[in-house]
């Protein structure tokens, strides 16, 4: 029963039989009725339980795009993106390989298992402190394969160029891509180029696809988290998104920041190797031997996701929703550099929602948390890794943040993104 319904009921009583014709003496009847109603409410669901139930009902509704035209919010990685993906793309292309909606698909080809992914990059500006659209495209695709548990091998590169785009800028981008591919140990083996009329694009868009080999016999995924698991992040968050925002020069804010764009394949391999014999492995594979290290699996590791659009908060919501668990995060444990925190505070942005391009969220068996954390911190890209929370069983599907002030709040998906065109 909602507050509006209760108000309507109270009004009916004031004008109806509870007080009708009783004059002042009717006050006693009204008071007794109020006490009875209060007692009934006390026996029923609490206000908090009612709110959680409404959230759960809303999430169970079939996704439906209400807008008639695509908006910038549909590309943000938040609720609008999720709705678009589920209501349009998944609805049109539905199949068992697509339905998990992971960062890549795991394919069986003969006796081999491959991971396959694709991504498009429309970042503005094209060149920013710490990187550019070229190494961003390579690293992003390498990372999507890596968090599937694959060893990245081959990439494609497609370019959409605007008429009038400087050839020297294109050379800078391709040189950056070549260097990033060499650093990640992958080859760019095929590609495509299209040129559109001046004003029909924003200089240069890049699409990359990648193929990787699944050396380990196990499965990772957002649906595999379970109560008792630990949540880790591989380093300070939000650096890429804030760097891009400041590089646009639209704000009178100066900070010594660079993008965190980097390939994560070395870091994920170190983590999976270290955790191969840790934990009970439950939920990490389909069979008793899978996920326990017998076949070189990832053991206690349940899920890996790189926190790009929508940031860490979006990834945590995907995990909570897909696994039917609660994710509880300690705000003070989340690593955020002072410059990022300061910029976010000035703009009223929560760092949890700001994109990274070289950080990942890790879900691991709670018994193996120390091993996983040591493995991350032993790699140059994971020196700032931290254990930020745990998986609980209730309230299922929600992310809760224990704030620095001692309270708790729900961390939901954003509808849009305060920082568009960041990747």
C-alpha positions in Angstrom: 0.0 0.0 0.0 1.5 3.3 -1.1 1.5 6.6 0.8 -0.9 8.0 -1.7 -3.3 5.1 -1.2 -3.2 5.5 2.6 -3.9 9.2 2.3 -7.0 8.5 0.2 -8.2 5.9 2.7 -7.8 8.4 5.6 -9.8 11.0 3.7 -12.5 8.5 3.1 -12.7 7.7 6.8 -12.9 11.3 7.8 -15.9 11.8 5.6 -17.5 8.4 6.0 -18.8 6.1 8.7 -15.8 6.3 11.1 -16.7 9.9 12.1 -20.0 10.4 10.4 -22.5 12.0 12.7 -20.4 11.5 15.8 -19.2 15.1 16.3 -16.4 15.5 18.8 -16.9 12.0 20.1 -15.9 10.6 16.7 -12.3 11.5 17.4 -12.0 8.5 19.7 -13.2 6.2 16.9 -10.7 7.8 14.5 -7.8 7.5 16.9 -8.7 3.8 17.5 -8.8 3.3 13.7 -5.5 5.0 13.3 -3.9 2.8 16.0 -5.3 -0.3 14.3 -4.0 0.8 10.9 -0.6 1.5 12.4 -0.5 -1.9 14.0 -1.5 -3.6 10.7 1.3 -1.7 8.9 3.8 -2.7 11.5 3.0 -6.3 10.8 3.3 -5.8 7.1 6.3 -5.0 4.9 8.5 -2.1 6.1 8.9 1.1 4.0 12.4 -0.1 3.0 11.0 -3.5 1.9 8.3 -1.8 -0.1 10.9 0.3 -1.9 13.0 -2.7 -2.7 10.0 -4.6 -4.0 9.1 -1.7 -6.4 12.7 -1.7 -7.7 12.6 -5.4 -8.2 9.3 -5.2 -10.1 10.6 -2.4 -12.3 13.7 -4.5 -13.2 11.6 -7.5 -14.1 9.6 -5.6 -16.6 10.4 -6.4 -20.2 12.8 -3.7 -21.6 11.1 -1.2 -23.9 12.5 1.8 -25.6 10.1 4.7 -25.0 11.9 7.3 -27.1 11.1 7.6 -30.8 14.7 8.7 -31.7 18.1 7.8 -30.4 19.6 10.2 -27.9 23.1 10.6 -26.5 22.0 8.8 -23.4 21.6 5.6 -25.4 25.4 5.5 -25.8 26.3 6.2 -22.2 26.5 2.6 -20.9 23.8 3.3 -18.3 20.1 2.4 -18.1 19.3 3.9 -21.5 22.0 1.8 -23.2 20.9 -1.3 -21.4 17.3 -0.8 -22.5 18.4 -0.2 -26.1 20.6 -3.3 -26.2 17.9 -5.6 -24.6 14.8 -4.2 -26.4 16.3 -3.8 -29.9 19.6 -5.7 -30.4 19.1 -8.7 -28.2 15.4 -8.9 -29.2 16.5 -9.0 -32.9 19.6 -11.2 -32.7 18.8 -13.4 -29.7 20.8 -16.6 -29.5 22.6 -18.5 -26.7 26.0 -17.0 -27.5 24.7 -13.4 -27.4 22.3 -13.7 -24.4 24.9 -13.5 -21.6 25.8 -10.0 -22.9 29.4 -10.3 -21.8 32.3 -8.3 -23.3 32.9 -11.0 -25.8 31.5 -14.3 -27.0 33.2 -17.6 -26.3 33.0 -19.9 -29.4 33.8 -23.6 -29.9 35.6 -24.2 -33.1 36.6 -27.9 -33.3 38.6 -28.6 -30.2 39.5 -25.0 -29.8 37.7 -22.4 -27.7 38.0 -18.8 -29.0 36.8 -15.5 -27.6 35.5 -12.9 -30.1 34.7 -9.2 -29.6 34.2 -6.0 -31.4 34.0 -2.3 -30.4 33.8 1.2 -31.9 35.6 4.3 -30.8 34.3 7.9 -31.2 36.3 9.7 -28.5 36.6 13.5 -28.5 39.2 14.8 -28.6 41.1 12.3 -30.7 44.4 13.1 -28.9 44.5 13.4 -25.1 47.0 13.2 -22.2 48.2 9.6 -22.0 46.9 8.4 -25.3 44.7 8.8 -28.4 41.9 7.1 -30.2 44.4 4.6 -31.8 45.9 3.0 -28.7 42.5 3.3 -27.0 41.0 1.1 -29.7 43.7 -1.5 -29.5 43.7 -1.6 -25.7 39.9 -1.7 -25.4 39.6 -4.7 -27.7 42.5 -6.5 -26.0 40.9 -5.9 -22.7 37.5 -7.2 -23.7 39.2 -10.4 -24.8 41.3 -10.5 -21.6 38.4 -10.3 -19.2 36.8 -13.2 -21.0 39.8 -15.2 -19.9 41.3 -15.3 -23.4 44.8 -14.8 -24.7 44.4 -12.0 -27.4 45.9 -12.8 -30.7 44.5 -11.0 -33.7 42.7 -7.7 -34.3 41.0 -6.0 -37.2 40.9 -2.2 -37.7 38.1 -0.3 -39.5 38.3 3.5 -40.1 35.6 6.0 -41.0 37.4 9.2 -42.0 35.8 12.5 -42.7 36.7 14.4 -45.8 39.4 16.9 -45.0 40.9 14.9 -42.1 44.7 15.6 -41.9 46.8 12.7 -43.2 49.5 13.4 -40.6 46.9 12.9 -37.8 46.0 9.6 -39.4 49.6 8.6 -39.4 49.9 9.5 -35.7 46.8 7.3 -34.9 48.1 4.3 -36.9 51.5 4.6 -35.3 49.9 4.6 -31.9 47.9 1.5 -32.8 51.0 -0.3 -34.0 52.8 0.5 -30.8 49.9 -0.6 -28.6 49.5 -3.8 -30.6 53.2 -4.6 -30.1 53.0 -3.9 -26.4 50.0 -6.3 -26.1 51.5 -9.0 -28.2 48.8 -8.9 -30.9 48.7 -8.4 -34.7 46.4 -6.2 -36.7 45.7 -8.5 -39.6 42.8 -7.0 -41.6 40.8 -3.8 -41.9 38.6 -1.5 -43.9 38.5 2.2 -44.7 35.5 4.4 -45.5 35.5 8.2 -46.3 32.4 10.3 -45.7 31.6 13.9 -46.7 32.9 16.8 -44.7 30.6 17.4 -41.8 29.2 13.8 -41.8 31.6 12.5 -39.1 33.9 13.9 -36.4 37.3 13.5 -38.1 38.0 9.8 -37.4 36.0 6.9 -36.0 37.7 3.5 -35.4 36.2 0.1 -35.1 38.2 -2.9 -33.9 37.4 -6.6 -33.6 39.5 -9.2 -31.9 40.0 -12.9 -31.6 41.7 -14.6 -28.6 42.4 -18.2 -27.6 40.9 -19.6 -24.4 43.9 -21.5 -23.1 42.1 -22.4 -19.8 39.1 -24.6 -19.5 36.8 -22.5 -17.4 34.1 -19.8 -17.8 33.9 -16.3 -16.4 30.8 -14.2 -16.3 28.7 -11.6 -14.4 26.1 -14.4 -13.6 28.7 -16.4 -11.5 29.1 -14.3 -8.4 27.7 -15.7 -5.2 27.5 -14.7 -1.5 30.8 -14.7 0.2 32.8 -13.6 -2.8 35.1 -10.6 -2.7 35.0 -7.6 -5.0 38.4 -6.1 -6.1 39.4 -3.3 -8.4 42.8 -3.3 -10.1 43.7 0.3 -9.4 42.5 3.9 -9.0 39.3 4.6 -10.9 37.9 7.4 -13.1 41.2 8.6 -14.6 40.3 8.2 -18.2 36.9 9.9 -18.1 38.2 12.9 -16.1 41.2 13.2 -18.4 39.0 13.3 -21.5 36.7 15.9 -19.9 39.5 18.2 -19.0 41.2 17.7 -22.4 38.2 19.2 -24.1 39.1 22.6 -22.6 35.5 23.5 -21.8 36.1 23.8 -18.1 38.5 26.1 -16.3 40.0 23.2 -14.3 43.7 22.1 -14.4 44.9 18.8 -13.1 48.0 16.6 -13.6 46.1 13.6 -15.0 46.6 11.2 -17.8 44.3 8.5 -19.2 44.8 5.0 -17.7 44.5 3.3 -21.1 46.5 0.1 -21.0 46.3 -3.5 -22.1 45.2 -5.8 -19.4 46.1 -9.2 -20.8 49.3 -9.5 -18.8 47.5 -8.6 -15.6 44.6 -11.0 -16.1 47.0 -13.8 -16.9 48.9 -13.2 -13.7 45.7 -13.2 -11.7 44.2 -16.3 -13.3 47.5 -18.2 -12.8 47.8 -17.2 -9.2 44.2 -18.2 -8.5 44.2 -21.5 -10.5 44.4 -23.6 -7.3 42.6 -21.3 -4.9 39.1 -21.5 -3.6 36.5 -24.2 -4.2 36.0 -23.2 -7.8 32.2 -23.5 -7.6 30.5 -21.5 -10.2 33.7 -21.1 -12.3 33.1 -24.0 -14.6 30.5 -26.5 -15.8 32.2 -29.6 -14.5 33.8 -30.7 -11.3 37.3 -30.4 -12.8 36.7 -27.0 -14.5 37.6 -23.9 -12.5 39.6 -25.9 -9.9 42.9 -25.6 -11.6 43.0 -29.2 -13.0 43.0 -27.9 -16.6 44.9 -24.7 -15.9 41.7 -22.8 -15.1 41.1 -19.6 -13.2 40.1 -21.4 -10.0 38.5 -19.0 -7.6 38.0 -16.2 -10.1 34.3 -15.8 -10.9 34.2 -12.7 -13.1 36.4 -10.1 -14.7 35.1 -6.9 -16.4 36.9 -3.8 -17.6 35.2 -0.7 -16.2 34.7 1.4 -19.3 31.4 3.3 -20.1 29.4 3.7 -17.0 32.4 3.0 -14.7 32.7 0.6 -11.8 29.1 1.3 -10.6 27.6 0.0 -13.9 29.7 -3.2 -13.8 28.7 -3.9 -10.2 25.0 -3.4 -11.1 25.4 -5.9 -14.0 27.0 -8.4 -11.6 24.3 -8.0 -8.9 21.5 -8.2 -11.5 22.8 -11.2 -13.5 23.8 -13.2 -10.4 20.8 -12.3 -8.3 23.0 -11.2 -5.4 23.7 -8.0 -3.4 27.0 -6.2 -3.8 28.1 -4.2 -0.8 30.9 -1.7 -1.4 32.9 0.3 1.2 33.2 3.8 -0.2 36.4 4.5 1.7 38.1 1.4 0.3 37.6 2.5 -3.4 40.9 3.9 -4.7 40.5 7.4 -6.3 43.3 9.8 -6.9 42.9 13.2 -5.3 42.9 15.0 -8.6 40.1 12.8 -9.9 38.1 13.1 -6.7 38.6 16.9 -6.7 37.4 17.3 -10.3 34.4 15.1 -9.6 33.4 17.0 -6.5 33.6 20.3 -8.4 31.3 18.9 -11.1 29.0 16.9 -8.9 30.0 13.6 -10.5 30.5 10.3 -8.6 33.8 8.7 -9.5 32.1 5.3 -9.4 30.4 6.2 -12.7 33.4 7.6 -14.5 35.0 5.4 -17.2 38.4 3.7 -16.9 40.3 2.2 -19.8 43.0 0.2 -17.9 41.2 -1.0 -14.8 39.0 -4.0 -14.1 36.6 -5.2 -11.6 37.3 -8.7 -10.2 34.9 -11.1 -8.4 36.8 -13.8 -6.6 36.0 -16.5 -4.0 36.3 -14.8 -0.6 38.8 -17.4 0.5 41.1 -16.4 -2.3 40.8 -12.7 -1.9 44.3 -12.2 -0.4 45.9 -14.3 -3.2 44.1 -12.4 -5.9 45.0 -9.0 -4.4 48.7 -10.0 -4.1 48.7 -11.2 -7.7 47.2 -7.9 -8.9 49.6 -5.8 -6.8 52.6 -7.8 -8.1 51.9 -6.5 -11.6 52.8 -2.9 -12.7 49.2 -2.3 -13.8 47.8 -3.5 -10.5 49.9 -1.8 -8.0 47.0 0.2 -6.7 44.6 -2.7 -6.5 42.1 -2.8 -3.6 39.5 -5.0 -2.0 36.4 -2.8 -2.1 33.5 -5.0 -1.1 31.8 -8.3 -0.8 28.9 -10.2 -2.3 25.8 -10.8 -0.1 22.6 -12.7 -0.7 20.2 -9.9 0.1 18.8 -7.6 -1.2 19.2 -9.4 -4.5 20.0 -7.4 -7.6 21.2 -4.2 -5.8 24.5 -2.5 -5.1 24.8 -0.9 -1.7 27.5 1.6 -0.8 28.6 2.1 2.8 29.4 5.8 2.8 32.2 7.6 4.5 29.5 9.2 6.8 28.4 5.8 8.1 25.2 5.5 6.1 24.2 3.2 3.3 22.8 4.1 -0.1 21.8 2.3 -3.3 24.1 2.7 -6.2 21.9 2.4 -9.2 22.5 2.6 -13.0 22.5 6.1 -14.4 20.1 6.8 -17.2 22.7 8.8 -19.2 26.3 9.8 -18.8 27.6 13.1 -17.6 30.7 12.6 -19.8 29.7 11.7 -23.4 32.1 10.7 -26.1 34.8 9.3 -23.8 35.6 6.1 -25.7 
